[in-house]
């Protein structure tokens, strides 16, 4: 008993006096290592009689627990002191000057997304979002696309092997129209939203990529007609391109989710750019000499079947919808000629076409002001 008490007092005193973690580790090995003194006492229990083991065992085990607790407490104290010393020595000079040139920029797609949100917010539209991995009920069936519709073909759509909850297939959404259906089902009417986001189609060339960005608009209310659609698109395009001479032409077309459906053309003129090459600039009537018409977006009145699939009464509620590629809008507004460059990550391209993080689009300051 005297040996155990003496060893405990000496061990605790030495542990408390340890000056650093290395010295503390050496003491741990000395007492609790395989060849340590306390480990040696534990080994003696095997040679004792049952009566001696019953008396000495608890004392030796208590000694080990006291030493382990002392080691842990001292380790916490040393580590805390080391951290305090490091924090006192390390400083961050917040007065360092900023670099001469900015090191990053806002991608044109992100900038145009902000411009669209600003313009449509002024017209009372909210921004709605939805999942990029969809099931074919929301992506096709609820939008009045029959099983035989070409948009369902494998060469247009990226399918997953998973089965959708409704028994169909999972896929990467081919448009943001499923967001319109989800929002109608969740929020009811009246409704005025835009749905920007990434969409996916199996296509790739100078004007198409497997992933691109799209913004769709939806208005559901009473007594809505094509005149409301035309006014909305004219107001949007005039604000976006910052020109009052934007002229639209609506041509009959077909989309399964709208009826009637119209393609929207916008007038443009050929102007010489800084490099001497002619480029199309939106504005003016396409019927004037030196002008033409450019197909820009698709739109129409929401099909009665789509309204029914969304749980609404088509006899009471009507609406219009439209969709346009965000990347294409950026190309037209800022003079880019190859869509693939948007996703190459070329620092030179990003430096030339990028925007300052402080260049927030506002209707009062100009949604297209470059930094």
C-alpha positions as CSV (number, residue, x, y, z in Angstrom):
1,X,0.0,0.0,0.0
2,X,2.8,2.4,0.8
3,X,4.5,1.7,-2.5
4,X,1.3,2.5,-4.5
5,X,0.7,5.8,-2.5
6,X,4.3,6.9,-3.0
7,X,4.2,6.1,-6.7
8,X,0.9,8.0,-7.1
9,X,2.3,11.1,-5.4
10,X,5.5,11.1,-7.4
11,X,3.7,10.5,-10.7
12,X,1.1,13.2,-10.2
13,X,3.8,15.7,-9.2
14,X,6.0,15.0,-12.2
15,X,3.0,15.1,-14.6
16,X,2.0,18.5,-13.2
17,X,5.5,19.8,-13.6
18,X,5.8,18.6,-17.3
19,X,6.8,21.6,-19.4
20,X,5.7,20.5,-22.9
21,X,3.9,17.7,-24.7
22,X,7.1,15.8,-25.4
23,X,7.9,15.6,-21.7
24,X,4.3,14.6,-21.0
25,X,4.5,11.8,-23.5
26,X,7.7,10.5,-22.0
27,X,6.0,10.3,-18.6
28,X,3.0,8.5,-20.1
29,X,5.3,5.8,-21.5
30,X,7.3,5.6,-18.3
31,X,4.1,4.9,-16.2
32,X,1.6,3.4,-18.6
33,X,3.6,2.0,-21.4
34,X,4.2,-1.7,-21.9
35,X,7.3,-1.6,-19.8
36,X,6.0,1.1,-17.4
37,X,6.0,0.9,-13.7
38,X,2.2,0.9,-13.3
39,X,1.9,-1.7,-16.0
40,X,4.5,-3.7,-14.1
41,X,2.3,-3.6,-11.0
42,X,-0.7,-4.8,-13.0
43,X,1.3,-7.8,-14.2
44,X,2.1,-8.8,-10.6
45,X,-1.6,-9.4,-10.0
46,X,-1.4,-12.8,-11.8
47,X,1.1,-14.2,-9.3
48,X,-0.9,-13.2,-6.2
49,X,-3.3,-15.3,-4.2
50,X,-7.0,-14.6,-4.6
51,X,-7.1,-12.8,-1.2
52,X,-4.1,-10.6,-2.1
53,X,-5.5,-9.9,-5.6
54,X,-8.8,-8.8,-4.1
55,X,-7.0,-6.4,-1.8
56,X,-4.2,-5.0,-4.1
57,X,-6.1,-5.1,-7.4
58,X,-8.4,-2.1,-6.7
59,X,-5.5,0.0,-5.4
60,X,-3.4,-0.6,-8.5
61,X,-6.4,0.1,-10.9
62,X,-7.2,3.2,-8.9
63,X,-3.5,4.3,-9.3
64,X,-3.7,3.9,-13.1
65,X,-6.9,5.9,-13.3
66,X,-5.4,8.7,-11.3
67,X,-2.3,8.9,-13.5
68,X,-4.5,8.7,-16.7
69,X,-6.6,11.6,-15.4
70,X,-3.6,13.7,-14.5
71,X,-2.0,13.1,-17.9
72,X,-5.3,14.1,-19.7
73,X,-5.6,17.3,-17.6
74,X,-2.0,18.3,-18.2
75,X,-2.3,17.7,-21.9
76,X,-5.4,19.9,-22.1
77,X,-3.6,22.6,-20.2
78,X,-0.5,22.5,-22.4
79,X,-2.5,22.5,-25.6
80,X,-4.6,25.4,-24.5
81,X,-1.6,27.4,-23.5
82,X,0.0,26.6,-26.9
83,X,-3.1,27.8,-28.7
84,X,-3.3,31.0,-26.7
85,X,0.4,31.7,-27.5
86,X,-0.2,31.1,-31.2
87,X,-3.2,33.3,-31.3
88,X,-1.3,36.1,-29.6
89,X,1.6,35.8,-32.1
90,X,-0.4,35.5,-35.3
91,X,-2.1,38.7,-36.6
92,X,-4.0,39.5,-39.8
93,X,-3.3,43.0,-41.3
94,X,-6.7,44.1,-42.6
95,X,-5.1,47.3,-43.9
96,X,-3.2,45.5,-46.7
97,X,-4.0,47.2,-50.1
98,X,-6.2,45.5,-52.6
99,X,-4.5,44.0,-55.7
100,X,-4.0,46.3,-58.7
101,X,-6.3,44.3,-60.9
102,X,-9.4,42.3,-59.9
103,X,-8.8,38.6,-59.9
104,X,-12.3,37.4,-60.6
105,X,-15.4,38.4,-62.5
106,X,-19.1,37.5,-62.8
107,X,-19.9,35.1,-65.6
108,X,-22.1,36.6,-68.4
109,X,-24.7,34.0,-67.8
110,X,-25.0,34.9,-64.1
111,X,-25.1,38.6,-65.0
112,X,-27.9,38.1,-67.5
113,X,-29.8,36.0,-64.9
114,X,-29.6,38.9,-62.6
115,X,-30.7,41.3,-65.3
116,X,-33.8,39.1,-66.1
117,X,-34.8,38.9,-62.5
118,X,-34.5,42.6,-62.1
119,X,-36.6,43.4,-65.2
120,X,-39.4,40.8,-64.4
121,X,-39.5,41.8,-60.7
122,X,-40.4,45.3,-61.8
123,X,-43.4,43.7,-63.7
124,X,-44.5,41.8,-60.7
125,X,-43.0,38.4,-61.5
126,X,-41.5,36.1,-58.8
127,X,-38.6,33.8,-59.4
128,X,-39.5,30.0,-59.1
129,X,-37.1,27.1,-59.0
130,X,-37.3,23.3,-59.3
131,X,-35.2,20.1,-59.4
132,X,-32.9,19.5,-62.4
133,X,-33.4,15.8,-62.1
134,X,-37.0,15.3,-63.0
135,X,-39.4,12.5,-63.8
136,X,-41.1,12.3,-67.2
137,X,-44.5,13.0,-65.8
138,X,-43.6,16.6,-64.9
139,X,-41.2,17.0,-67.8
140,X,-43.5,15.6,-70.6
141,X,-46.9,14.1,-69.6
142,X,-48.1,17.1,-67.5
143,X,-47.1,19.3,-70.4
144,X,-49.3,17.5,-72.9
145,X,-46.5,15.5,-74.6
146,X,-47.8,12.1,-75.7
147,X,-45.6,9.0,-75.6
148,X,-44.8,9.3,-79.3
149,X,-43.6,12.9,-79.2
150,X,-40.1,13.4,-80.6
151,X,-38.9,15.3,-77.5
152,X,-39.1,12.0,-75.6
153,X,-36.6,10.3,-77.9
154,X,-33.3,9.2,-76.4
155,X,-31.3,11.4,-78.8
156,X,-32.9,14.5,-77.2
157,X,-33.1,13.6,-73.6
158,X,-30.7,12.2,-71.0
159,X,-32.5,9.4,-69.2
160,X,-31.6,7.7,-65.9
161,X,-32.2,4.0,-65.3
162,X,-34.2,4.8,-62.2
163,X,-38.0,4.5,-62.1
164,X,-40.0,7.6,-61.3
165,X,-42.7,7.7,-58.5
166,X,-45.5,7.7,-61.2
167,X,-44.0,4.7,-62.9
168,X,-42.1,6.5,-65.6
169,X,-38.4,7.3,-65.9
170,X,-36.1,9.8,-64.3
171,X,-34.2,12.3,-66.5
172,X,-32.3,15.5,-66.7
173,X,-35.0,18.2,-67.4
174,X,-35.0,19.4,-71.0
175,X,-36.7,22.7,-70.1
176,X,-37.7,24.6,-67.0
177,X,-41.4,24.1,-67.8
178,X,-41.8,21.4,-65.1
179,X,-41.2,24.3,-62.6
180,X,-44.4,25.9,-64.0
181,X,-46.4,22.8,-63.4
182,X,-45.0,22.3,-59.9
183,X,-45.7,25.9,-59.0
184,X,-49.3,25.8,-60.2
185,X,-49.9,22.7,-58.2
186,X,-48.2,24.1,-55.1
187,X,-49.4,27.7,-55.1
188,X,-52.6,27.8,-57.2
189,X,-53.7,31.0,-58.8
190,X,-53.3,33.8,-59.7
191,X,-49.7,33.3,-60.7
192,X,-46.9,35.3,-62.3
193,X,-43.5,33.7,-62.3
194,X,-40.2,33.3,-64.2
195,X,-38.3,30.0,-64.0
196,X,-34.6,30.4,-64.8
197,X,-32.1,27.5,-64.6
198,X,-30.0,24.9,-66.2
199,X,-31.5,22.5,-68.7
200,X,-30.0,19.5,-70.6
201,X,-30.3,18.1,-74.2
202,X,-28.2,15.8,-76.2
203,X,-26.8,18.4,-78.7
204,X,-23.4,20.1,-79.2
205,X,-22.2,22.7,-81.8
206,X,-21.3,26.4,-82.0
207,X,-24.9,27.4,-80.9
208,X,-25.9,24.3,-78.8
209,X,-24.4,22.6,-75.8
210,X,-25.5,19.6,-73.8
211,X,-26.2,21.9,-70.8
212,X,-27.5,25.4,-71.3
213,X,-29.6,28.0,-69.4
214,X,-33.2,28.9,-70.0
215,X,-35.7,31.2,-68.6
216,X,-39.4,30.6,-68.9
217,X,-42.3,32.8,-67.9
218,X,-45.8,32.0,-66.8
219,X,-48.9,34.1,-66.1
220,X,-52.1,32.4,-64.9
221,X,-55.1,34.7,-64.2
222,X,-58.6,35.5,-65.4
223,X,-59.3,36.9,-68.9
224,X,-55.7,36.6,-70.1
225,X,-55.1,36.9,-73.9
226,X,-52.3,37.1,-76.5
227,X,-52.2,40.9,-76.2
228,X,-51.0,40.5,-72.6
229,X,-48.3,38.2,-73.9
230,X,-47.1,40.5,-76.6
231,X,-47.0,43.5,-74.2
232,X,-45.0,41.5,-71.7
233,X,-42.4,40.4,-74.2
234,X,-42.0,43.9,-75.8
235,X,-41.6,45.5,-72.4
236,X,-39.1,42.8,-71.3
237,X,-37.0,43.0,-74.6
238,X,-36.9,46.8,-74.6
239,X,-35.6,46.9,-71.0
240,X,-33.1,44.0,-71.6
241,X,-31.6,45.4,-74.8
242,X,-32.1,49.0,-73.6
243,X,-33.6,50.1,-76.9
244,X,-37.1,51.6,-77.5
245,X,-37.1,50.6,-81.2
246,X,-37.6,46.8,-80.5
247,X,-40.2,45.5,-82.9
248,X,-41.7,42.0,-82.6
249,X,-43.5,39.7,-85.1
250,X,-45.6,36.8,-83.9
251,X,-45.8,33.8,-86.2
252,X,-48.2,30.8,-85.7
253,X,-46.4,27.7,-84.5
254,X,-46.9,24.5,-82.5
255,X,-45.9,23.6,-79.0
256,X,-47.8,20.8,-77.2
257,X,-48.1,22.8,-74.0
258,X,-49.5,26.0,-75.6
259,X,-52.6,26.6,-77.8
260,X,-52.4,28.9,-79.8
261,X,-48.6,28.9,-80.0
262,X,-46.5,31.6,-81.6
263,X,-42.8,32.0,-82.5
264,X,-41.6,35.5,-81.7
265,X,-39.3,37.2,-84.2
266,X,-37.4,40.4,-83.4
267,X,-36.3,43.0,-86.0
268,X,-32.5,43.6,-86.4
269,X,-30.2,45.6,-88.5
270,X,-26.7,44.8,-89.8
271,X,-24.1,47.2,-88.3
272,X,-20.3,47.2,-88.6
273,X,-18.5,46.3,-85.4
274,X,-15.2,47.7,-84.1
275,X,-13.4,45.0,-86.1
276,X,-15.1,46.0,-89.4
277,X,-17.2,42.9,-89.5
278,X,-21.0,43.2,-89.8
279,X,-23.0,42.0,-87.0
280,X,-26.7,41.8,-86.2
281,X,-28.0,44.5,-83.8
282,X,-31.6,44.2,-82.5
283,X,-33.8,47.2,-83.3
284,X,-36.1,48.5,-86.0
285,X,-38.5,46.8,-88.3
286,X,-37.2,43.7,-90.1
287,X,-39.1,44.8,-93.2
288,X,-36.9,47.9,-93.8
289,X,-34.0,47.8,-96.3
290,X,-30.9,46.4,-94.6
291,X,-32.9,44.8,-91.8
292,X,-34.3,41.3,-91.1
293,X,-36.2,39.2,-88.7
294,X,-34.5,36.9,-86.1
295,X,-36.4,34.1,-84.3
296,X,-35.8,34.7,-80.6
297,X,-38.3,32.7,-78.5
298,X,-41.3,30.5,-78.4
299,X,-44.5,31.3,-76.5
300,X,-48.3,30.9,-76.5
301,X,-51.4,30.6,-74.4
302,X,-51.2,27.7,-71.9
303,X,-53.0,24.6,-73.2
304,X,-56.2,23.7,-71.4
305,X,-54.9,20.2,-70.8
306,X,-51.8,21.6,-69.0
307,X,-54.0,23.7,-66.8
308,X,-56.2,20.7,-66.0
309,X,-53.1,18.5,-65.2
310,X,-52.0,21.2,-62.7
311,X,-55.3,20.8,-60.9
312,X,-56.9,24.1,-62.1
313,X,-60.2,24.8,-63.9
314,X,-59.4,25.9,-67.5
315,X,-62.8,27.5,-67.9
316,X,-62.0,29.9,-65.1
317,X,-58.2,30.4,-65.5
318,X,-56.2,31.2,-68.5
319,X,-52.6,32.1,-69.0
320,X,-49.6,32.5,-71.3
321,X,-46.1,31.1,-71.2
322,X,-42.8,31.8,-73.0
323,X,-39.3,30.5,-73.0
324,X,-35.9,31.8,-74.2
325,X,-32.3,30.7,-73.9
326,X,-30.3,32.8,-71.4
327,X,-27.1,32.0,-73.1
328,X,-28.5,33.1,-76.5
329,X,-29.7,36.4,-74.9
330,X,-26.1,37.0,-73.6
331,X,-24.6,36.2,-77.0
332,X,-27.0,38.7,-78.7
333,X,-26.5,41.5,-76.2
334,X,-22.8,41.3,-75.6
335,X,-21.5,40.2,-79.0
336,X,-20.4,36.6,-78.5
337,X,-20.3,34.2,-81.4
338,X,-19.7,30.7,-80.0
339,X,-21.8,29.2,-77.2
340,X,-19.1,26.7,-76.3
341,X,-16.8,29.4,-75.1
342,X,-19.2,30.0,-72.2
343,X,-18.1,26.7,-70.6
344,X,-14.4,26.5,-71.6
345,X,-13.2,28.3,-68.5
346,X,-10.7,30.4,-70.6
347,X,-9.5,33.1,-68.3
348,X,-8.9,35.5,-71.2
349,X,-12.5,35.1,-72.3
350,X,-13.8,35.5,-68.8
351,X,-11.6,38.6,-68.3
352,X,-13.0,40.2,-71.5
353,X,-16.7,39.3,-71.1
354,X,-16.9,39.1,-67.3
355,X,-18.6,41.7,-65.1
356,X,-17.5,43.3,-61.9
357,X,-19.1,41.8,-58.7
358,X,-20.1,45.4,-57.9
359,X,-21.9,45.9,-61.2
360,X,-25.4,45.0,-60.0
361,X,-28.1,45.5,-62.7
362,X,-30.8,48.0,-61.8
363,X,-33.5,49.5,-63.9
364,X,-32.5,53.0,-62.8
365,X,-28.8,52.6,-63.4
366,X,-29.1,50.4,-66.5
367,X,-29.3,46.6,-66.5
368,X,-26.5,46.3,-69.0
369,X,-23.9,48.7,-67.7
370,X,-20.5,47.1,-68.1
371,X,-17.8,47.7,-65.5
